Amino acid sequence: MPADVLSNELIRTLRALAQDSATQRALFPAFVAVPDELVEDFGDALDQSWPGCLTANPDIAALDDLIRARSGMPEFWTDEALDHAPFWAELRNRARQILQDRNLPLTPPQPAPHKTYISGP
């Protein structure tokens, strides 16, 4: 697959990451941890991408590295962080740049059509 071809799901997750926090929240049910869901969806889309996707797309690899560098640090995965942390501003800016560089839409995506969320007790 050519380097400039990204899966629809990867594009959808990049569009979700590029949105402001209020728009990001609107993509998910109220009871989910939105920061976690955003990066899980992105990671899942990467896992399902063609072999060599990250090698061929260093800007996407850098976004993935930025996310992985904060993995396990709970202060980055809160609603407060989603709204105010420079980390989330950086994620949004990088996702927007990736989309712009490929002339892809910056508009909010539809919620993930293949996911079902179940509220806990």
LODO-509078 format. One record per residue (C-alpha): residue in three letters; z, y, x. Coordinates in steps of 0.02 Angstrom, whole numbers, padded with zeros to 5 digits, always signed. Each point is the difference from the previous one (the first is absolute). Layout:
<rs>
ALAZYX;...
</rs>
This chain:
<rs>
MET+00000+00000+00000;PRO-00044+00172+00070;ALA+00142+00112+00059;ASP-00039+00130-00134;VAL+00023-00124-00142;LEU+00176-00009-00070;SER+00054-00109-00144;ASN+00025+00081-00169;GLU+00183-00049+00008;LEU+00026+00080+00170;ILE-00084+00159-00062;ARG+00110-00004-00156;THR+00158-00013+00106;LEU-00056+00140+00116;ARG-00033+00109-00151;ALA+00176-00040-00063;LEU+00077+00042+00169;ALA-00095+00166+00004;GLN+00080+00066-00161;ASP+00153+00111-00022;SER+00162-00089-00043;ALA-00007+00039-00187;THR-00174-00075-00013;GLN+00054-00150+00103;ARG+00144-00031-00120;ALA-00118+00005-00148;LEU-00095-00148+00073;PHE+00148-00118-00022;PRO+00128-00047-00132;ALA+00157+00107+00006;PHE+00111-00144+00057;VAL-00090-00042+00163;ALA+00035+00068+00175;VAL-00157+00105+00017;PRO+00006+00024+00190;ASP+00012-00189+00024;GLU-00139-00036-00124;LEU-00118+00126+00080;VAL+00014-00076+00173;GLU+00005-00179-00064;ASP-00163+00028-00093;PHE-00078+00077+00156;GLY+00061-00146+00107;ASP-00064-00128-00125;ALA-00170+00086-00003;LEU-00006-00004+00190;ASP+00048-00184+00001;GLN-00146-00036-00117;SER-00124+00104+00100;TRP-00136-00073+00109;PRO+00045-00058+00176;GLY-00012+00143+00122;CYS+00028+00136-00130;LEU+00141+00082+00097;THR-00092-00015+00166;ALA-00154+00081-00076;ASN+00102+00135-00088;PRO+00127+00071+00123;ASP+00052+00136-00122;ILE+00052-00132-00126;ALA+00086-00098+00139;ALA+00097+00158+00048;LEU+00056+00022-00181;ASP+00057-00181-00004;ASP+00092+00024+00166;LEU+00089+00154-00068;ILE+00059-00098-00151;ARG+00053-00151+00104;ALA+00098+00112+00119;ARG+00115+00049-00146;SER+00016-00175-00071;GLY+00181-00051-00020;MET+00062+00181+00004;PRO+00064+00026-00179;GLU+00005+00190+00012;PHE-00191+00004-00006;TRP-00016-00104-00158;THR+00097+00105-00127;ASP-00058+00115-00140;GLU+00075+00145+00097;ALA-00104-00045+00153;LEU-00156-00020-00107;ASP+00026+00179-00061;HIS+00057+00087+00158;ALA-00014-00100+00162;PRO-00125+00057+00132;PHE-00042-00185+00019;TRP-00072-00006-00176;ALA-00094+00164+00027;GLU-00076-00079+00155;LEU-00049-00158-00096;ARG-00083+00105-00135;ASN-00093+00107+00126;ARG-00064-00150+00096;ALA-00055-00091-00158;ARG-00091+00158-00060;GLN-00087+00017+00168;ILE-00055-00182-00002;LEU-00075+00025-00173;GLN-00082+00167+00044;ASP-00076-00070+00160;ARG-00088-00131-00106;ASN-00047+00115-00144;LEU+00110-00101-00117;PRO+00086+00075-00153;LEU+00170+00082+00019;THR+00039-00014-00184;PRO+00144-00110-00056;PRO-00046-00182-00024;GLN+00035-00103-00153;PRO+00160-00104+00010;ALA-00025-00170+00080;PRO-00086-00105-00133;HIS+00055-00166+00074;LYS+00187+00031+00012;THR+00136-00039-00124;TYR+00171+00080+00018;ILE+00155-00076-00075;SER+00159+00101-00020;GLY+00157-00085+00063;PRO+00162-00023-00097;
</rs>
